[in-house]
Amino acid sequence: MGGWKKWVMWGVLLVGSIVGMSEAKCQLKAIFNFGDSNSDTGGFYAAFPAQASPFGMTYFHRPSGRASDGRLVIDFLAQAFGMPFLSPYLQSINPNFKHGANFATLASTVLLPTTSLFVSGISPFSLAIQLNQMIYFQAEVVQLRQKGYLPPPDVFGKSLYTLDIGQNDFTSKVAEIGIEGVKEYFPQLASQIVETVKALYGEGGRMFMVLNLAPIGCYPAFLVQLPHNNSDLDKYGCMVSYNNAVSDYNAMLKEKLKEARAFLSDASVVYVDTHSVKLELFRRPTRHGLLYGTKACCGFGEGPYNFDPQLYCGNSKVIDGKNLTARACPDPLKYVSWDGIHTTEAANKLITWAILNGSYSDPPFPLSKICDLQPIG
């Protein structure tokens, strides 16, 4: 049985076999996450309240601050570890940080933004800002000595630190300066992520998972918006040149993390190849219980991608004298792409199974060895 089928089957067995477990045991006591919209559980919309339906329709049944119809990979990971969903660091109403915090915000970048959110659409909460928030958070936890909604002061060495960021650094620049121009930033991006891991290590972190960059050449929004020609499309309808560039970056990130392990010998620094998992879903959705790869569930447009940059998911606008709305499909469970830019809950669940199995990690890192994993159904 191939690796892909193994982890899908493993995920099915996981859900079925551990439902009856009594008291779960886990060496992990918290998760601290850094990232962009792929792992933001409400941070951006806590700072800039604006999200509307149909976001959240599948699981939360209302907008939850997540750029999806339901749960994200970080949500499924928390569930698998027997933890509640991570509260955004910026959440002011009823936060719960006993099991960690989420510093990710939609539209965040690895590098510091050079323009305002209202000009470029890029979040002011870049990776360096998120790191500073984490350092401040840790100092306050130690100072306050475990208030009701905070973790114990010794939690930081018993936590998983996840980083899932970089997509916006690529997509925000590539239309302007081209693929070759973006490639010049790759060493800086990878180095900044590694330096962030080292800084977190200096604050006591010992377990890190760094997710690589997704195959943006398969995303409906980028297939519509980024310049390309039909000769650049592979047989699955994905843009070859963009996916090749992403693969170059991922290889560089993987190598830099490998180099970092020599200096962090008592830490687990794991590179997670979610790129391969997502690429498989986009290329062969029907093999994994889905129907549509490069077509968005929520969007507007007559073409094959159901995406129009003039009318984003959930928005209404008068176009050519007609009042139009970008609506969600009736069954997001059949789609890989939610809104053309982000994945659906169904895809996120499959991605999480691959992460939990450990076979897409370098070095191999089966999380079942440190936790009695709980069902993520």
ZABAMI-291659 format. One record per residue (C-alpha): chain; residue in one letter; x negated, y, z. Coordinates in Angstrom, 2 decimals, padded with zeros to 5 digits. Example, Ala and Ser with C-alpha at 12.3 -4.5 7.8 and 13.67 -1.06 7.14 Angstrom:
<pts>
+--------+--------+---------+---------+---------+
! chaine ! residu !       x !       y !       z !
+--------+--------+---------+---------+---------+
!      A !      a ! -012.30 ! -004.50 !  007.80 !
!      A !      s ! -013.67 ! -001.06 !  007.14 !
+--------+--------+---------+---------+---------+
</pts>
This chain:
<pts>
+--------+--------+---------+---------+---------+
! chaine ! residu !       x !       y !       z !
+--------+--------+---------+---------+---------+
!      A !      m !  000.00 !  000.00 !  000.00 !
!      A !      g ! -001.44 !  003.40 ! -001.04 !
!      A !      g ! -002.24 !  006.16 !  001.42 !
!      A !      w !  000.78 !  008.25 !  000.45 !
!      A !      k !  003.25 !  005.42 !  000.92 !
!      A !      k !  001.53 !  004.46 !  004.16 !
!      A !      w !  002.16 !  007.75 !  005.86 !
!      A !      v !  005.73 !  008.00 !  004.62 !
!      A !      m !  006.41 !  004.52 !  005.95 !
!      A !      w !  004.54 !  005.40 !  009.15 !
!      A !      g !  006.81 !  008.40 !  009.60 !
!      A !      v !  009.91 !  006.25 !  009.19 !
!      A !      l !  008.57 !  003.74 !  011.71 !
!      A !      l !  007.67 !  006.54 !  014.10 !
!      A !      v !  011.19 !  007.90 !  014.17 !
!      A !      g !  012.65 !  004.44 !  014.66 !
!      A !      s !  010.19 !  002.95 !  017.11 !
!      A !      i !  009.66 !  005.56 !  019.81 !
!      A !      v !  013.20 !  006.70 !  020.40 !
!      A !      g !  013.36 !  004.31 !  023.33 !
!      A !      m !  010.15 !  005.47 !  024.98 !
!      A !      s !  010.72 !  006.65 !  028.51 !
!      A !      e !  008.21 !  009.14 !  029.87 !
!      A !      a !  005.95 !  010.50 !  027.14 !
!      A !      k !  002.31 !  011.13 !  027.95 !
!      A !      c !  000.22 !  013.64 !  026.09 !
!      A !      q ! -003.26 !  015.05 !  026.60 !
!      A !      l ! -002.12 !  018.22 !  024.85 !
!      A !      k ! -000.46 !  020.75 !  027.12 !
!      A !      a !  000.13 !  023.58 !  024.65 !
!      A !      i ! -000.20 !  024.76 !  021.06 !
!      A !      f ! -001.55 !  028.13 !  019.99 !
!      A !      n ! -000.86 !  028.90 !  016.36 !
!      A !      f ! -002.31 !  031.49 !  014.00 !
!      A !      g ! -001.00 !  032.05 !  010.51 !
!      A !      d !  001.42 !  033.60 !  008.05 !
!      A !      s !  005.01 !  032.91 !  006.99 !
!      A !      n !  004.30 !  029.20 !  006.61 !
!      A !      s !  004.13 !  028.93 !  010.41 !
!      A !      d !  005.82 !  032.12 !  011.68 !
!      A !      t !  008.63 !  031.18 !  014.08 !
!      A !      g !  009.95 !  034.72 !  014.37 !
!      A !      g !  007.04 !  037.06 !  015.02 !
!      A !      f !  007.46 !  039.26 !  011.96 !
!      A !      y !  011.18 !  039.73 !  012.45 !
!      A !      a !  010.65 !  040.45 !  016.13 !
!      A !      a !  008.55 !  043.40 !  014.99 !
!      A !      f !  010.66 !  044.30 !  011.94 !
!      A !      p !  014.20 !  042.92 !  012.47 !
!      A !      a !  015.79 !  042.31 !  009.07 !
!      A !      q !  016.25 !  038.61 !  008.32 !
!      A !      a !  019.71 !  037.54 !  007.15 !
!      A !      s !  021.45 !  034.36 !  006.01 !
!      A !      p !  021.10 !  031.87 !  004.41 !
!      A !      f !  017.74 !  031.52 !  006.19 !
!      A !      g !  017.96 !  028.90 !  008.94 !
!      A !      m !  021.10 !  027.33 !  007.48 !
!      A !      t !  020.02 !  023.66 !  007.75 !
!      A !      y !  018.90 !  023.32 !  011.36 !
!      A !      f !  019.46 !  026.55 !  013.29 !
!      A !      h !  022.65 !  027.47 !  011.39 !
!      A !      r !  021.62 !  031.11 !  011.55 !
!      A !      p !  018.50 !  033.17 !  010.74 !
!      A !      s !  015.75 !  032.17 !  013.17 !
!      A !      g !  012.88 !  034.30 !  011.92 !
!      A !      r !  011.49 !  031.40 !  009.88 !
!      A !      a !  010.94 !  031.63 !  006.11 !
!      A !      s !  012.85 !  028.43 !  005.44 !
!      A !      d !  016.24 !  026.81 !  005.68 !
!      A !      g !  015.19 !  025.09 !  008.91 !
!      A !      r !  012.18 !  023.88 !  010.82 !
!      A !      l !  008.57 !  024.49 !  009.85 !
!      A !      v !  005.59 !  022.14 !  010.17 !
!      A !      i !  004.62 !  023.85 !  013.44 !
!      A !      d !  008.13 !  023.17 !  014.77 !
!      A !      f !  007.89 !  019.48 !  013.90 !
!      A !      l !  004.46 !  019.25 !  015.50 !
!      A !      a !  005.81 !  020.75 !  018.73 !
!      A !      q !  008.68 !  018.27 !  018.70 !
!      A !      a !  006.31 !  015.36 !  018.10 !
!      A !      f !  004.29 !  016.41 !  021.16 !
!      A !      g !  007.41 !  016.65 !  023.29 !
!      A !      m !  007.22 !  020.44 !  023.51 !
!      A !      p !  009.80 !  023.15 !  022.81 !
!      A !      f !  009.46 !  025.29 !  019.71 !
!      A !      l !  006.72 !  027.91 !  020.08 !
!      A !      s !  007.87 !  031.39 !  021.06 !
!      A !      p !  006.39 !  034.15 !  018.93 !
!      A !      y !  003.89 !  036.26 !  020.83 !
!      A !      l !  005.85 !  039.36 !  019.76 !
!      A !      q !  009.18 !  038.04 !  021.07 !
!      A !      s !  010.49 !  040.32 !  023.81 !
!      A !      i !  013.80 !  038.59 !  024.53 !
!      A !      n !  013.63 !  035.42 !  026.64 !
!      A !      p !  010.21 !  034.12 !  025.55 !
!      A !      n !  008.80 !  030.83 !  026.84 !
!      A !      f !  005.03 !  030.52 !  026.74 !
!      A !      k !  004.68 !  027.53 !  029.07 !
!      A !      h !  003.56 !  025.33 !  026.16 !
!      A !      g !  001.73 !  027.88 !  024.06 !
!      A !      a !  002.42 !  030.83 !  021.81 !
!      A !      n !  002.70 !  031.58 !  018.12 !
!      A !      f !  000.70 !  034.54 !  016.82 !
!      A !      a !  001.60 !  033.98 !  013.15 !
!      A !      t !  003.59 !  036.57 !  011.24 !
!      A !      l !  005.04 !  036.57 !  007.77 !
!      A !      a !  002.83 !  038.24 !  005.12 !
!      A !      s ! -000.30 !  038.03 !  007.27 !
!      A !      t ! -003.76 !  037.77 !  005.76 !
!      A !      v ! -007.15 !  036.50 !  006.85 !
!      A !      l ! -008.80 !  039.79 !  005.95 !
!      A !      l ! -007.75 !  043.13 !  007.40 !
!      A !      p ! -005.15 !  044.83 !  005.18 !
!      A !      t ! -006.22 !  048.03 !  003.49 !
!      A !      t ! -002.73 !  049.50 !  003.02 !
!      A !      s !  000.50 !  049.85 !  004.96 !
!      A !      l !  003.16 !  047.15 !  005.13 !
!      A !      f !  005.56 !  049.62 !  003.53 !
!      A !      v !  003.24 !  050.06 !  000.54 !
!      A !      s !  001.87 !  046.59 ! -000.08 !
!      A !      g !  004.23 !  044.30 !  001.83 !
!      A !      i !  001.26 !  042.86 !  003.77 !
!      A !      s !  001.69 !  042.40 !  007.52 !
!      A !      p ! -000.47 !  044.52 !  009.84 !
!      A !      f ! -001.03 !  041.41 !  011.99 !
!      A !      s ! -004.05 !  039.92 !  010.21 !
!      A !      l ! -006.04 !  037.01 !  011.63 !
!      A !      a ! -008.38 !  039.32 !  013.57 !
!      A !      i ! -005.39 !  041.02 !  015.21 !
!      A !      q ! -003.87 !  037.64 !  016.07 !
!      A !      l ! -007.16 !  036.57 !  017.65 !
!      A !      n ! -007.25 !  039.75 !  019.75 !
!      A !      q ! -003.67 !  039.08 !  020.86 !
!      A !      m ! -004.69 !  035.57 !  021.93 !
!      A !      i ! -007.65 !  036.85 !  023.94 !
!      A !      y ! -005.43 !  039.40 !  025.67 !
!      A !      f ! -002.77 !  036.74 !  026.31 !
!      A !      q ! -005.33 !  034.44 !  027.90 !
!      A !      a ! -006.71 !  037.19 !  030.12 !
!      A !      e ! -003.21 !  038.04 !  031.35 !
!      A !      v ! -002.38 !  034.39 !  032.04 !
!      A !      v ! -005.50 !  034.05 !  034.17 !
!      A !      q ! -004.76 !  037.32 !  035.94 !
!      A !      l ! -001.07 !  036.63 !  036.64 !
!      A !      r ! -001.64 !  033.01 !  037.78 !
!      A !      q !  001.35 !  031.29 !  036.18 !
!      A !      k !  004.53 !  033.26 !  036.23 !
!      A !      g !  007.73 !  031.43 !  035.35 !
!      A !      y !  007.41 !  031.78 !  031.58 !
!      A !      l !  003.59 !  031.43 !  031.32 !
!      A !      p !  001.34 !  028.36 !  031.20 !
!      A !      p ! -001.12 !  027.49 !  033.98 !
!      A !      p ! -004.51 !  029.23 !  033.73 !
!      A !      d ! -006.33 !  025.97 !  032.93 !
!      A !      v ! -004.20 !  025.21 !  029.86 !
!      A !      f ! -006.55 !  026.66 !  027.26 !
!      A !      g ! -008.99 !  023.78 !  027.24 !
!      A !      k ! -006.14 !  021.28 !  026.95 !
!      A !      s ! -004.44 !  022.86 !  023.94 !
!      A !      l ! -004.30 !  022.41 !  020.20 !
!      A !      y ! -005.25 !  025.48 !  018.16 !
!      A !      t ! -003.76 !  025.49 !  014.66 !
!      A !      l ! -004.64 !  027.86 !  011.82 !
!      A !      d ! -002.54 !  028.03 !  008.65 !
!      A !      i ! -003.38 !  031.23 !  006.78 !
!      A !      g ! -004.90 !  032.51 !  003.54 !
!      A !      q ! -002.11 !  032.26 !  000.98 !
!      A !      n ! -001.39 !  036.00 !  001.00 !
!      A !      d ! -005.07 !  036.88 !  000.56 !
!      A !      f ! -004.90 !  034.96 ! -002.71 !
!      A !      t ! -001.50 !  035.92 ! -004.06 !
!      A !      s ! -001.58 !  039.60 ! -003.11 !
!      A !      k ! -004.75 !  040.19 ! -005.12 !
!      A !      v ! -004.68 !  037.73 ! -008.01 !
!      A !      a ! -002.18 !  039.61 ! -010.17 !
!      A !      e ! -004.32 !  042.73 ! -009.91 !
!      A !      i ! -007.89 !  041.45 ! -010.14 !
!      A !      g ! -007.40 !  038.00 ! -011.68 !
!      A !      i ! -008.58 !  034.58 ! -010.57 !
!      A !      e ! -012.28 !  035.34 ! -010.96 !
!      A !      g ! -011.89 !  038.49 ! -008.89 !
!      A !      v ! -010.15 !  036.62 ! -006.09 !
!      A !      k ! -012.86 !  033.96 ! -006.08 !
!      A !      e ! -015.34 !  036.60 ! -004.95 !
!      A !      y ! -013.39 !  036.82 ! -001.67 !
!      A !      f ! -013.47 !  033.07 ! -001.00 !
!      A !      p ! -016.71 !  033.01 !  001.06 !
!      A !      q ! -015.41 !  035.88 !  003.19 !
!      A !      l ! -012.06 !  034.15 !  003.77 !
!      A !      a ! -013.56 !  030.81 !  004.73 !
!      A !      s ! -016.19 !  032.45 !  006.95 !
!      A !      q ! -013.58 !  034.53 !  008.76 !
!      A !      i ! -011.54 !  031.43 !  009.58 !
!      A !      v ! -014.60 !  029.60 !  010.86 !
!      A !      e ! -015.63 !  032.61 !  012.96 !
!      A !      t ! -012.13 !  032.65 !  014.44 !
!      A !      v ! -012.49 !  028.99 !  015.42 !
!      A !      k ! -015.85 !  029.79 !  017.04 !
!      A !      a ! -014.32 !  032.72 !  018.93 !
!      A !      l ! -011.50 !  030.51 !  020.22 !
!      A !      y ! -014.10 !  027.93 !  021.23 !
!      A !      g ! -015.82 !  030.66 !  023.21 !
!      A !      e ! -012.52 !  031.27 !  025.01 !
!      A !      g ! -012.30 !  027.61 !  026.01 !
!      A !      g ! -010.58 !  025.96 !  023.03 !
!      A !      r ! -011.77 !  022.48 !  022.17 !
!      A !      m ! -009.25 !  021.09 !  019.67 !
!      A !      f ! -008.68 !  022.79 !  016.32 !
!      A !      m ! -006.71 !  021.96 !  013.19 !
!      A !      v ! -007.24 !  024.16 !  010.13 !
!      A !      l ! -004.72 !  023.65 !  007.34 !
!      A !      n ! -005.99 !  024.32 !  003.85 !
!      A !      l ! -004.38 !  026.42 !  001.11 !
!      A !      a ! -001.29 !  025.18 ! -000.75 !
!      A !      p ! -001.16 !  024.59 ! -004.53 !
!      A !      i !  000.29 !  028.01 ! -005.35 !
!      A !      g !  000.30 !  027.13 ! -009.05 !
!      A !      c !  003.37 !  024.96 ! -008.37 !
!      A !      y !  005.48 !  027.52 ! -006.49 !
!      A !      p !  008.49 !  028.87 ! -008.43 !
!      A !      a !  007.85 !  032.51 ! -007.47 !
!      A !      f !  004.27 !  032.41 ! -008.67 !
!      A !      l !  005.20 !  030.52 ! -011.83 !
!      A !      v !  007.47 !  033.48 ! -012.61 !
!      A !      q !  005.29 !  036.34 ! -011.38 !
!      A !      l !  001.64 !  035.41 ! -011.99 !
!      A !      p !  000.26 !  035.83 ! -015.53 !
!      A !      h ! -000.27 !  032.60 ! -017.43 !
!      A !      n !  000.62 !  030.88 ! -020.69 !
!      A !      n !  002.17 !  027.53 ! -021.43 !
!      A !      s ! -001.20 !  025.99 ! -022.24 !
!      A !      d ! -002.12 !  026.53 ! -018.58 !
!      A !      l !  000.71 !  024.29 ! -017.37 !
!      A !      d !  000.06 !  020.66 ! -016.56 !
!      A !      k !  002.56 !  017.90 ! -017.30 !
!      A !      y !  004.30 !  018.61 ! -013.99 !
!      A !      g !  004.82 !  022.29 ! -014.81 !
!      A !      c !  002.15 !  023.64 ! -012.43 !
!      A !      m ! -000.47 !  026.24 ! -013.37 !
!      A !      v ! -003.82 !  024.51 ! -013.72 !
!      A !      s ! -006.10 !  027.54 ! -013.42 !
!      A !      y ! -004.53 !  028.75 ! -010.18 !
!      A !      n ! -004.49 !  025.32 ! -008.60 !
!      A !      n ! -008.11 !  024.77 ! -009.60 !
!      A !      a ! -009.06 !  028.06 ! -007.94 !
!      A !      v ! -007.26 !  027.03 ! -004.76 !
!      A !      s ! -009.09 !  023.70 ! -004.82 !
!      A !      d ! -012.41 !  025.56 ! -005.06 !
!      A !      y ! -011.50 !  027.60 ! -001.99 !
!      A !      n ! -010.36 !  024.52 ! -000.08 !
!      A !      a ! -013.64 !  022.75 ! -000.82 !
!      A !      m ! -015.55 !  025.77 !  000.49 !
!      A !      l ! -013.43 !  025.91 !  003.65 !
!      A !      k ! -013.93 !  022.20 !  004.25 !
!      A !      e ! -017.71 !  022.53 !  003.92 !
!      A !      k ! -017.91 !  025.53 !  006.25 !
!      A !      l ! -015.87 !  023.72 !  008.89 !
!      A !      k ! -018.20 !  020.75 !  008.55 !
!      A !      e ! -021.18 !  023.05 !  009.16 !
!      A !      a ! -019.42 !  024.56 !  012.20 !
!      A !      r ! -019.10 !  021.14 !  013.86 !
!      A !      a ! -022.86 !  021.03 !  014.30 !
!      A !      f ! -022.60 !  024.05 !  016.61 !
!      A !      l ! -019.40 !  022.92 !  018.34 !
!      A !      s ! -020.40 !  019.35 !  019.09 !
!      A !      d ! -018.04 !  018.92 !  022.06 !
!      A !      a ! -015.02 !  020.13 !  020.10 !
!      A !      s ! -012.71 !  018.54 !  017.52 !
!      A !      v ! -012.69 !  020.80 !  014.44 !
!      A !      v ! -010.36 !  019.18 !  011.92 !
!      A !      y ! -009.74 !  020.16 !  008.30 !
!      A !      v ! -006.19 !  019.19 !  007.26 !
!      A !      d ! -005.51 !  018.62 !  003.57 !
!      A !      t ! -001.86 !  019.63 !  003.37 !
!      A !      h ! -002.65 !  020.81 ! -000.18 !
!      A !      s ! -002.67 !  017.21 ! -001.42 !
!      A !      v !  000.60 !  016.45 !  000.33 !
!      A !      k !  002.37 !  019.50 ! -001.09 !
!      A !      l !  000.94 !  018.88 ! -004.56 !
!      A !      e !  002.35 !  015.36 ! -004.51 !
!      A !      l !  005.78 !  016.65 ! -003.47 !
!      A !      f !  005.84 !  019.26 ! -006.23 !
!      A !      r !  004.71 !  016.77 ! -008.85 !
!      A !      r !  006.79 !  013.74 ! -007.88 !
!      A !      p !  009.68 !  014.87 ! -005.67 !
!      A !      t !  011.90 !  011.90 ! -006.54 !
!      A !      r !  009.35 !  009.44 ! -005.13 !
!      A !      h !  009.88 !  010.96 ! -001.71 !
!      A !      g !  013.63 !  011.35 ! -001.51 !
!      A !      l !  013.82 !  014.80 ! -003.12 !
!      A !      l !  015.03 !  015.90 ! -006.55 !
!      A !      y !  013.56 !  019.29 ! -007.41 !
!      A !      g !  009.91 !  020.30 ! -007.29 !
!      A !      t !  009.27 !  023.62 ! -009.03 !
!      A !      k !  012.83 !  024.90 ! -008.68 !
!      A !      a !  013.86 !  027.05 ! -005.70 !
!      A !      c !  016.92 !  026.18 ! -003.64 !
!      A !      c !  017.72 !  029.77 ! -002.72 !
!      A !      g !  017.33 !  032.28 ! -005.49 !
!      A !      f !  018.71 !  033.77 ! -008.65 !
!      A !      g !  017.88 !  033.26 ! -012.29 !
!      A !      e !  018.90 !  031.37 ! -015.38 !
!      A !      g !  015.48 !  029.81 ! -015.98 !
!      A !      p !  014.13 !  026.52 ! -014.62 !
!      A !      y !  012.74 !  028.07 ! -011.44 !
!      A !      n !  015.83 !  029.77 ! -009.98 !
!      A !      f !  013.71 !  032.76 ! -009.04 !
!      A !      d !  013.94 !  036.39 ! -010.02 !
!      A !      p !  011.62 !  038.93 ! -008.31 !
!      A !      q !  014.40 !  041.51 ! -008.60 !
!      A !      l !  016.70 !  039.47 ! -006.36 !
!      A !      y !  015.13 !  037.57 ! -003.48 !
!      A !      c !  016.91 !  034.86 ! -001.48 !
!      A !      g !  019.89 !  036.23 !  000.47 !
!      A !      n !  019.78 !  039.68 ! -001.11 !
!      A !      s !  022.47 !  041.39 ! -003.17 !
!      A !      k !  021.85 !  043.94 ! -005.89 !
!      A !      v !  023.59 !  045.62 ! -008.81 !
!      A !      i !  021.87 !  044.50 ! -012.01 !
!      A !      d !  023.20 !  045.58 ! -015.41 !
!      A !      g !  026.37 !  046.79 ! -013.75 !
!      A !      k !  027.03 !  043.51 ! -011.95 !
!      A !      n !  026.90 !  042.96 ! -008.19 !
!      A !      l !  024.75 !  039.82 ! -007.86 !
!      A !      t !  023.60 !  037.76 ! -004.87 !
!      A !      a !  020.76 !  035.24 ! -004.58 !
!      A !      r !  022.48 !  032.34 ! -002.86 !
!      A !      a !  021.28 !  029.03 ! -001.45 !
!      A !      c !  021.91 !  025.68 ! -003.09 !
!      A !      p !  024.45 !  023.44 ! -001.31 !
!      A !      d !  021.86 !  020.81 ! -000.32 !
!      A !      p !  018.33 !  022.06 !  000.53 !
!      A !      l !  017.39 !  018.49 !  001.48 !
!      A !      k !  016.90 !  017.80 ! -002.24 !
!      A !      y !  014.33 !  020.57 ! -002.79 !
!      A !      v !  010.64 !  021.08 ! -002.11 !
!      A !      s !  010.88 !  024.86 ! -002.45 !
!      A !      w !  013.28 !  026.88 ! -000.34 !
!      A !      d !  013.03 !  030.41 ! -001.76 !
!      A !      g !  010.33 !  030.11 ! -004.39 !
!      A !      i !  007.54 !  030.96 ! -001.92 !
!      A !      h !  008.11 !  028.63 !  001.04 !
!      A !      t !  008.95 !  024.98 !  001.55 !
!      A !      t !  012.21 !  023.49 !  002.79 !
!      A !      e !  012.71 !  021.73 !  006.10 !
!      A !      a !  012.85 !  018.43 !  004.18 !
!      A !      a !  009.40 !  019.05 !  002.67 !
!      A !      n !  008.03 !  020.28 !  005.98 !
!      A !      k !  009.05 !  017.05 !  007.67 !
!      A !      l !  007.18 !  014.99 !  005.07 !
!      A !      i !  004.11 !  017.21 !  005.44 !
!      A !      t !  004.20 !  016.77 !  009.22 !
!      A !      w !  004.30 !  012.99 !  008.94 !
!      A !      a !  001.10 !  013.15 !  006.92 !
!      A !      i ! -000.55 !  015.35 !  009.56 !
!      A !      l !  000.51 !  013.10 !  012.43 !
!      A !      n ! -000.82 !  010.05 !  010.66 !
!      A !      g ! -004.27 !  011.61 !  010.45 !
!      A !      s ! -005.18 !  010.20 !  007.03 !
!      A !      y ! -005.23 !  013.67 !  005.46 !
!      A !      s ! -007.59 !  015.00 !  008.10 !
!      A !      d ! -011.36 !  015.34 !  007.94 !
!      A !      p ! -012.62 !  013.83 !  010.11 !
!      A !      p ! -009.67 !  011.40 !  010.53 !
!      A !      f ! -007.58 !  012.61 !  013.41 !
!      A !      p ! -004.52 !  010.45 !  014.24 !
!      A !      l ! -002.70 !  012.48 !  016.86 !
!      A !      s ! -000.95 !  009.34 !  018.11 !
!      A !      k ! -004.19 !  008.54 !  019.97 !
!      A !      i ! -003.84 !  011.57 !  022.23 !
!      A !      c ! -000.05 !  011.74 !  022.47 !
!      A !      d !  002.95 !  009.45 !  022.75 !
!      A !      l !  004.54 !  011.01 !  019.70 !
!      A !      q !  008.22 !  011.78 !  019.81 !
!      A !      p !  010.71 !  011.48 !  016.91 !
!      A !      i !  010.98 !  014.43 !  014.54 !
!      A !      g !  014.27 !  013.52 !  012.91 !
+--------+--------+---------+---------+---------+
</pts>
